[in-house]
């Protein structure tokens, strides 16, 4: 286990004390602090003026009540969150998550990760995150609309294209963004297209935004494989999840010649050795909003559905965890290593536990952390903001070309930074330090604020 530098131990102790019980946030902070010992040894001025302490404390935390009326006329109450973590590089930027598991600790972990992820893109965006413990699954269109309108009625006072620009995340897709944007427009009497990203194409959205996180993660893993003289062609891949990120990860892997043999949802996973039928997955998950078990029932042949269990028991060359945080454990990692995995790319935010990361790195498996590998989504959101600001709309090809270039640059930046700090091939350390140095330079320039 990596030891935290003794100069940083008091900072961690204070983070743990002031944020009691927020285990995901603790995990995210520990991972970054484990990397920063090398930085302050080489550049001790970064330990001055409580810079790291300030980086671990959100600039603003907003919690609010979200009342709404269901189809039976009953008043429901949810809790809304927006953590505006760091604006040193630009307006707060990060998604909204609607899921029953959402609490302040999870939003803070996501917002903290977003600081470094956004910095790695090289684009002028700060870090933030938000959401609610509302569950859109099983709710009618009318219920989702009324919830989104109530949520935005409070949140809108904290947003703006130069202040805070949310996007989607788990449970928040194009439908929800439309309702949120409509309510923002109604309340403010402004057509401020740049205040939300992930919008529909007809009202200011960007081509390739839907595909961006999955495509970007695949570009990142492709760059990792290339450092070892490998590529995706003919390799068996497993992608957890079956939402937006997973679907477009599968699509890009197929374009690169890989064969995705398994994907999942929260109930179980499917294995199709001939290669996942992506059109069928899209129909089941995006149109019918059904469980992934329907895939096996409709496809038949040699397709298997396993309820529960671990998708990481399926032997593969490349693993792409793309569902949710801490889904891949140390035990799962050992199974993957035993079965010959050569590369792992995090499509979700922090889907691998610390034990899993150590297993992969100890075995020499190429490992792309989420703050680097899944930065394609927020990068394309920033490109959407750029198009909105210039009243322009780019082609899919131009946008994907920019995305591919950004992801290659993120990969190279992480690799070069890891090399500079004496840990070649350690993309976790490279991502943490490269992101930190960019944010820290801006924070230092601004003085103590």
GUMAR-442337 format. One record per residue: x, z, y of N, C-alpha, C in turn; residue in three letters. Coordinates in steps of 0.02 Angstrom, whole numbers, plus 50000, padded with zeros to 5 digits. Each point is the difference from the previous one (the first is absolute). Example, Ala and Ser with C-alpha at 12.3 -4.5 7.8 and 13.67 -1.06 7.14 Angstrom:
<pts>
506605039049716499555000050059500455000050060ALA
499824996450053500425000350059499615003750055SER
</pts>
This chain:
<pts>
500425000049940499585000050060500435000050062UNK
499864995650048500384999750063499905006550038UNK
500555002650026499975006250038499924998550074UNK
499575003850034499924999350071500595003350035UNK
500294996650049500565002750037499815006850030UNK
500485004650000499845006850023499785000250073UNK
500224995250040499784999750070499264998350006UNK
499734996849948499304997850001499545004949965UNK
500285004849963499585004749963499535004050045UNK
500235002550060499535003550044499434995650024UNK
500134993650009499484995450021499474999449946UNK
500224999249938499534999549944499605006549993UNK
500345005750006499655006449993499455000650052UNK
500134997750061499495000450052499434995149987UNK
500164994149975499474995249982499545002949947UNK
500305003149949499605002949946499575005850026UNK
500295003950046499625005850026499414997750043UNK
500124995150042499494998050049499474995449970UNK
500144997349941499554995249969499845002349928UNK
499815006349994499895003049935499474996249959UNK
500164999049936499524996849955499974992550002UNK
500364996850046499974992750008500554996849958UNK
499895000049935500534998349953500254992850007UNK
499544995350012500224993050008500444999250062UNK
499815003550054500414999750061500685003149987UNK
500025005649966500645003149983500444995149960UNK
499704996749952500374995349958500314994450041UNK
499614997350048500254994650042500575002350044UNK
499945006050029500525002650044500645001449961UNK
499935003149941500585001649959500394993749983UNK
499644994849981500344993749982500434997450057UNK
499735000350061500384997550058500585004750016UNK
499885006550000500545004750016500574999649950UNK
499854998549938500534999249949500484994450019UNK
499764995150037500424994450021500395001350064UNK
499755004550042500275000650068500645004150004UNK
500185003649947500635003750001500594995450015UNK
500004994149970500544995250011500024997650073UNK
499414999650030499974997650070500305005150047UNK
499785006349994500255004950048500745001749988UNK
500254998749939500715000949987500404994650037UNK
499734994050002500344994450032499854999650075UNK
499395002050019499784999650070499675006650019UNK
500405005250011499735006850010499535000850059UNK
500044995450048499565000550059499264999349982UNK
499854997349941499294999449979499715006849981UNK
500435005149994499755006749986499855003950064UNK
500144996950058499905003450064499284999350025UNK
499825004350047499364999650036499395000249953UNK
500085003349944499455000749952499674993249984UNK
500414994849997499724993349989499654999449932UNK
500335002649948499704999449933499385004449996UNK
500025005950031499415004450001499424996550034UNK
500134996750056499474996450036499734994249958UNK
500444996849963499794994449958499525002349945UNK
500085006249978499575002749946499355002950026UNK
499915000350065499395002850030499604994450033UNK
499384998949979499604994650031499925001150075UNK
499994994650037499875000450071499285002450014UNK
499554998249955499305001950009499644999749933UNK
499585005149986499605000249940499265000850020UNK
499604995349980499294999950020499575000949938UNK
499575005050000499525001249945499315000550031UNK
499524996549971499344999950030499454999549947UNK
499405002150020499414999749957499704993050003UNK
499784997549942499674993549997499315000849968UNK
499485000950041499325000549973499684993149994UNK
499644998849945499654993649992499405001149954UNK
499544995250001499375000649963500004995249941UNK
499885002749939499994995649941499334996549993UNK
499924995949948499404996049991499385004149984UNK
500105006349981499445004449987499815004250062UNK
500334998550055499855003550062500345006850005UNK
500475001549954500355006350000500644999550043UNK
500135005150039500605000150041500605002149956UNK
500524995950002500625001449964500555001550051UNK
500475004349980500555001850043500664998649965UNK
500424996050032500684999049975500495002250054UNK
500635000049982500535001950046500434994050014UNK
500144998850063500434994450021500685002550023UNK
500514995849991500685001850019500344994150035UNK
500435001550048500504995250024500625004050020UNK
500554998749966500645003250016500434994850035UNK
500115001150064500434995650041500705003149998UNK
500404997449954500615003649981500594998750048UNK
500144993750015500594998550040499914993350035UNK
500095000050065499904993850039500644997950035UNK
500585001949972500644998350032500124992550003UNK
499764996349951500134992849998499424995750022UNK
499425003050010499414996250020499375004049988UNK
499424996850010499375003649988499955002249927UNK
499655005549990499895002449931499694994449959UNK
500244999049939499744994649958499985002549929UNK
499424999549969499925002149931499274999849981UNK
499874999849936499334998749975499535006050002UNK
499374998649984499495005049989499825000049926UNK
499975005849970499845000749929499345003849993UNK
499514996949965499375003449985499995001549925UNK
500105006349982500035002049930499885007449995UNK
499665002449947499855007249995500625004550000UNK
500584997349982500615004049996500325001250068UNK
499754996750052500335000350065499955007150029UNK
500585002550021500035006350038500574999350049UNK
500115005250040500504999650053500704998949972UNK
500175003349945500664999349971500154992949977UNK
499504996849970500104993149977500074995350060UNK
499605001050052500064995750059500685001150034UNK
500245006150001500665001350030500564996949959UNK
499955000349934500514996749958500004992550014UNK
499414997150002499964992750012500254998250069UNK
499835004150050500234998650068500765000850007UNK
500285004949967500725001150001500364994149968UNK
499774997849942500284994149968499964993950045UNK
499444999550037499874994250042500514999450056UNK
500275005650024500514999750053500584995749978UNK
500265001349940500604996749975499844992949978UNK
499434999349967499784993349978499954995350060UNK
499665002350053499904995750058500674998550035UNK
500445005050002500664998950030500394994649962UNK
499945000049934500374995149959499784992950014UNK
499394998950022499774993250013500374996950059UNK
500285004250043500334997450060499514998150055UNK
499365001649990499484998350049499825006250041UNK
499734999150060499895005750046499375004049984UNK
500025003949946499425003949980500235006949977UNK
499625005150022500135006949980499615001649936UNK
500005006349981499705002149937499405004550008UNK
499474998549965499405004249999499594998549938UNK
499505004049988499554998949942499355003850012UNK
499484997949967499365003450009499534998749941UNK
499395002650006499514998849948499485005449996UNK
499685000449943499455004749989499915001349926UNK
499695005749984499835001549930499354996649978UNK
499764995450040499424995949981500184995249943UNK
499544999249952500124995449944499524994150006UNK
500244994150017499564994250006499734997449933UNK
500325002049945499784997649934499305002549985UNK
499574995449982499315001849982499545000750059UNK
500264999250060499585000450060499734993150018UNK
499404999850029499714993650021500354997350062UNK
499884993750015500284997050060499795004050062UNK
499375001950002499755003750057500345006850008UNK
500125003449945500335006550003500734999350023UNK
500354994949974500694998950021500014998350075UNK
499544995950023499984998250071499885006250044UNK
499525004149981499845005950040500585005050002UNK
500335000749942500585004450000500544997350046UNK
500174993649994500534997050041499845000650074UNK
499374999050018499815000550070500095007250026UNK
499815004949960500085006950020500755001850005UNK
500394997749951500725001350000500334997150063UNK
499834993950017500304996750058499755003050066UNK
499405002750000499745003150061500475005450025UNK
500295003849955500495005150020500694997150008UNK
500224995949952500694997749999500174995550059UNK
499514996350026500144994950051500345002850062UNK
499885006250016500305002950061500755001049993UNK
500264999349939500715001149988500384993449987UNK
499654994350004500294993649980500134995550061UNK
500384994749988500144994950050500584995849976UNK
500034993750022500524995649975500705002250021UNK
500055004250052500655002850020500055007449982UNK
499525002649964499985007149984500025001249925UNK
499504997649964499945001249928499594994449970UNK
500274996849949499684994049970499925001149925UNK
499425002449977499895000949928499914993449963UNK
500025000549934499874994449956499635002849939UNK
499974996249946499685002349939500495003449953UNK
499725003249950500395003149946499515000649942UNK
500115004649955499545001049944499305001450027UNK
499504996349975499315001050020499804996950066UNK
500484996950034499864996750064500244992849997UNK
499534995649987500154992849997499694996350058UNK
499914993549991499744995950054499315002150023UNK
499585002249954499325002250018500045006050047UNK
500395004949982500055006150040500334998650068UNK
500524995950000500334998350064499504996650046UNK
499574995749973499504996650041499535005050034UNK
499755004749961499545005050028500365004450052UNK
500625001849986500395004250046500134996350065UNK
500194993649995500154996250060499374998850041UNK
499454998649966499374998950035499795006150041UNK
500095005949970499815006150036500495001450058UNK
500644998649990500495000850054499814995550059UNK
499854993849985499814995150052499375002350037UNK
499525002649962499375002250031500105005950046UNK
500415004849979500105006150038500434999050062UNK
500504995749995500484999250054499834994250047UNK
499554995649978499844994050039500624995750012UNK
500465000049951500604996050005500114996249934UNK
500194993750006500204996349941500765000649993UNK
500215005849978500715001549994500224998649929UNK
500124993549986500124997949931500595003649968UNK
500515001950040500605003049973499945007349982UNK
499405002950005499925007249986499915001649926UNK
499834995149959499955000749928500304993949967UNK
500335000949944500254994349962499684999949931UNK
500074994249967499634998949938499314997250014UNK
499924997250060499354997350021499854993449964UNK
499374997950001499814993549974500284994450043UNK
500124994249969500314994550037499584997750059UNK
499335000649994499574997550054500015004450062UNK
500285006149995500025004350060500695003050011UNK
500524995949989500675002150019500475002249945UNK
499804999149938500445001949945500554995049989UNK
500485001949958500574995849985499964997249929UNK
500164993849994500084997249933500585003649965UNK
499935000849935500505003249956500005007650007UNK
499575002950043499995007350004499735003149935UNK
499484997049971499725002549938500535000249945UNK
500404994949998500504999349947500655003750013UNK
500095002350062500675001750024500345005749962UNK
499655005449985500345005749967500244998049930UNK
499564996949961500194997849933500534994650000UNK
499914995050044500514994850005500675003050021UNK
499975004450051500625002950027500385004049948UNK
499645004149961500325004049948500354995549949UNK
499684994449984500294995449952500624996650028UNK
499984998250065500604997250032500585005149998UNK
499845006350012500525005150000500315000749931UNK
499595000449948500265000649932500394993749981UNK
499774994250022500374993849987500705000450029UNK
500065002850061500655000750031500445005049962UNK
499695005449974500395004749960500264996749936UNK
499564996349966500204996649939500574995150012UNK
499974996650058500524995050015500695003150006UNK
500045006450020500665003250005500335000749932UNK
499614999549946500265000449932499974993349964UNK
499894994750040499974993349971499374998849959UNK
499465003750015499374999349962499454997650047UNK
499444998149968499404998350039499385001849958UNK
499414998350025499385001649964499844995249943UNK
500304994250000499804994749954500015002449927UNK
499414999749968499935001749930499995007449984UNK
500065004250050500035007349988499305003049995UNK
499935004749954499365003649992499965005550052UNK
499435000450034499925004750054499365004149990UNK
500025006250023499415004450000499875002150071UNK
499374999250023499805001950067499425004949995UNK
500115006250022499445004849997499534998750059UNK
499375002149990499494998750049499674993349989UNK
499474998850037499674993449999499644998950066UNK
500255003350052499754999050067500404994750036UNK
499965000150066500324994850040500744999249985UNK
500385005550001500724999549990500174997349931UNK
499675002649949500144997849932499824992649990UNK
499424998050025499784993149990500504995050029UNK
500245001350059500454995050031500725000949979UNK
500175005749971500645000649965499994995649938UNK
499455000449963499924995849940500054992650018UNK
499674998250054499994992950020500704997550017UNK
500385003950038500674997750020500485000149940UNK
499945005049956500425000049940499894993749959UNK
499364998049993499854993849964500314994050034UNK
499994999850067500314994450036500754999849988UNK
500305005849990500715000449986500174999049926UNK
499494998749959500124998649929499975005949954UNK
499835005950027499935006049959499335000249964UNK
499945004349950499395000749960499765007250006UNK
499455001050035499725006850006499555001249940UNK
500165005049960499645001149937499535006050003UNK
500025003950054499575006050003499855001950072UNK
499395002450012499815003150064499475005349984UNK
499785003750051499605006049985499525001650056UNK
499575004949987499645003650053500005007449981UNK
499615004050035500045007349989499725002149932UNK
499654995549965499715001749935500454998249941UNK
500414994850008500414997849945500384993750017UNK
500284996649949500384993950015499884994749947UNK
500134993850019499934994349955500684997049985UNK
500074997449939500614996549980499804993149976UNK
500304995050030499874993049981500684996649994UNK
500254999549939500684997549989500084992750020UNK
499454996450005500044993050022500074999450075UNK
499925005550035500034999950073499325001550030UNK
499975004750047499365001950031499674994050034UNK
499354999149986499604994850033499815002650069UNK
500364997850051499925002850067499314998450029UNK
499744994249986499344998150026499475004849973UNK
500075001949937499515004649971500075007050031UNK
500625002250011500105006550032499705000050070UNK
500114994750038499724999550067499235000249999UNK
499714996649952499275000049994499745007049985UNK
500335003449953499775006749980500095005150055UNK
500594999950033500165005450047499804998450072UNK
500074993850022499864998350069499284997950013UNK
499694996849951499324997550009499495004749968UNK
500085001449937499525004149964500125007650009UNK
500605001850021500195007050009499875004149937UNK
500214997249943499905003349935500665003149976UNK
499975003449943500585003149971500424994849963UNK
500655001349994500454995249969499844999149925UNK
499635004749970499814999349930499594993749987UNK
499664997550053499604993949992500444993949984UNK
500645000450019500454994449986500044998749925UNK
500125005349961500064999249927499354997549970UNK
499435002450025499364997949973499884992550012UNK
500224997650058499874993050016500544995449973UNK
500625002249999500544995649978500044999649924UNK
499905005849967500044999949927500694998349976UNK
500054996049948500634997849970500445006149984UNK
500624999950022500475005349983500075005150057UNK
499525000250044500035004750056499775006949978UNK
500355005150021499845006949981499865004250062UNK
499515004349995499885005050053500135006949971UNK
500415003850036500165006849978499735004850053UNK
499535004249980499725004850047500475005950007UNK
500135002050062500485005350011500704997749982UNK
500415004649977500674998149980500434997950059UNK
500584997349985500474998050052500184992649992UNK
499894996350053500184992950000500754999049991UNK
500395005350016500724999449997500275000549929UNK
499555000849951500204999549930500074992849978UNK
499764995350041500044992949983500704997550015UNK
500374997449950500684997650012500014994250050UNK
500485000150046500044994750050500704999750029UNK
500154994550034500644999150034499975002750072UNK
499414999050032499915002150069499365004150006UNK
500055005950032499415004250010499865000550075UNK
499374999150018499795000250070499435005050008UNK
500145006450010499465004950010499664998750067UNK
499364998449998499644997650060499335003250008UNK
499915006049973499355003350003499995005750052UNK
500345005649985499965005750045500615004549992UNK
500045005350040500595004250000500075003949934UNK
500635000849980500185004149941499654997949936UNK
499904993649992499674997549939500504999049943UNK
500644999450016500504998549949500475006149996UNK
499985003549944500365006349992500684998949967UNK
500385005549995500644999749966499934997749928UNK
499485002549966499874997949931499864992549996UNK
499604997550048499864992850002500644996050011UNK
500425002550046500624996550015500454999649938UNK
500025005549962500424999949939499744994949950UNK
499334999449995499714995049955500184992950023UNK
499964998850065500184993450026500734998449988UNK
500445004850013500714998949989500144998649926UNK
499695003949957500094999149928499784993049978UNK
499484997450033499744993449982500344994350037UNK
500525001550039500424994750028499834997650070UNK
499655003950040499854997950068500654999050039UNK
500024994850042500614998650039499885001150075UNK
499374999850022499865000950072499325003150010UNK
499965004450050499375003250019499924999350075UNK
499414997650021499864999350072499355003550016UNK
500025004750048499425003950018499544996150047UNK
499434997849974499514996650041499555005050037UNK
499905005849970499615005450032500485004550039UNK
499725005050034500405004750037500195005949956UNK
500655000849988500275005449959499665000649932UNK
499924994549963499675000549934500435003149946UNK
500665000450011500445002949950500185007250021UNK
499955004649953500195006950014500765000450008UNK
500265005350031500735000750006500364999649932UNK
499705003049948500304999749933500064992849976UNK
499474996050014500014993049979500554996150036UNK
500075001250064500524996550039500695001749972UNK
500115006349985500655002049972500134996849932UNK
499484999449959500084996749935500214992750009UNK
499674996550046500164992950010500714999350028UNK
500175003950050500664999350030500555002149951UNK
499865005149960500495002249950500134994849946UNK
499484996049986500064994849948500254993350028UNK
500134999750066500234993850030499464994850010UNK
499365002249999499454995450013499954998650075UNK
499914993850019499904998350070499355003250023UNK
500035003950054499415003750023499894998850074UNK
499414997150017499814998750069499485005050024UNK
500185004650045499525005150023499464996950043UNK
499415003250000499434997250036500124998850073UNK
500375004450034500094999250072500374993550016UNK
500344997249951500324993550008499614994549966UNK
499845001149936499714994749960499294998150022UNK
499605004850023499314998250018499904999450075UNK
500544998950038499964999350072499704993450023UNK
499874995449953499734993550020499325000350031UNK
499595004949979499345000650029500025001850073UNK
500385005250017500025002050071500394994950041UNK
500494996649970500364994850036499524994450021UNK
499564998049954499534994750016499465002550048UNK
499845006549997499565002850051500314999450069UNK
500655001350005500344999150064500004992750022UNK
500054995549952499954992950017499294998250023UNK
499505003449972499314999150023499935002450072UNK
500315005750017500005002550068500334994950047UNK
500544996949977500354995150040499564993950013UNK
499644997849949499554994350010499425001850048UNK
499745006149993499465002350044500245000150073UNK
500615002550011500275000750068500104993250033UNK
500164995049960500124993350028499404995349993UNK
499435002949977499394996049990500144994049956UNK
500365001249945500224994749956499805001449929UNK
500034995049957499865000849928500474995649962UNK
500405003049957500504996349963499734997549934UNK
500334995049971499824997649934500225005049947UNK
499704999449941500205004349944500744999249985UNK
500234993850001500694998549982500495003250049UNK
499844999650066500455003050050500025007649992UNK
499415003049988499975007249994500375002349938UNK
499904996649945500365002149939500754998950007UNK
500194994850035500724998950011500305005850039UNK
499645002450052500245005850038500035006249955UNK
499485000849959499975005849954500604999849952UNK
500134994349970500564999449953500665001750033UNK
500094997650062500625001350036500075007550016UNK
499455003250019500025007250015500175003949937UNK
499704998349944500145003849938500724999049977UNK
500264994050006500704998949982500465004150046UNK
499825000350064500405003950047499975007449984UNK
499405002549982499945007149981500445001449940UNK
499964995649950500425001049940500745000350019UNK
500224995250039500714999650017500215006050043UNK
499565002250045500165005850041500085006249957UNK
499555001049953500045005849955500644999749958UNK
500154994249973500594999249958500645001250040UNK
500044997150061500605000750041500095007250024UNK
499445003450016500055007050023500235004549943UNK
499734998949940500225003949942500744999049987UNK
500244993950007500714998549992500425003650053UNK
499764999850062500365003250055500085007549989UNK
499495003149970500005007249991500235002149930UNK
500344995549966500325001749937499555000649940UNK
499424996750002499545000349942499744993049985UNK
500434995449981499784993149987499454999749948UNK
499494996050015499444999149954499465005250006UNK
500095005150042499505005350009499534998050057UNK
499474996649982499534997550051499605005750032UNK
499925005649965499665005750029500405002750059UNK
500645001349988500435002550053500064994950056UNK
500084993749982500074994850051499394999450044UNK
499405000449970499394999450039499915006150046UNK
500135005949973499915006150040500475000150060UNK
500644998449988500485000350054499904994550051UNK
499884993949977499904994450047499405001250044UNK
499455002349970499405001550039500135005750049UNK
500325005349975500155005850043500424998050060UNK
500534996249989500454998450056499664996150055UNK
499544995649981499654996250051499545004550042UNK
499635004449966499555004550036500405005150040UNK
500535002749970500405005150033500334997450064UNK
500224993749999500314997150060499514999850058UNK
499374998149985499494999850053499835007050024UNK
499915004749953499835006850019500545003150043UNK
500644998649984500565002650040499984997150071UNK
499854993750005499974996750066499465003150045UNK
499455002449970499445002550038500105007250024UNK
500505003449974500095007050017499565004449956UNK
499945006450018499625004749960499264999550019UNK
499634996249961499274999350011499645000749934UNK
</pts>
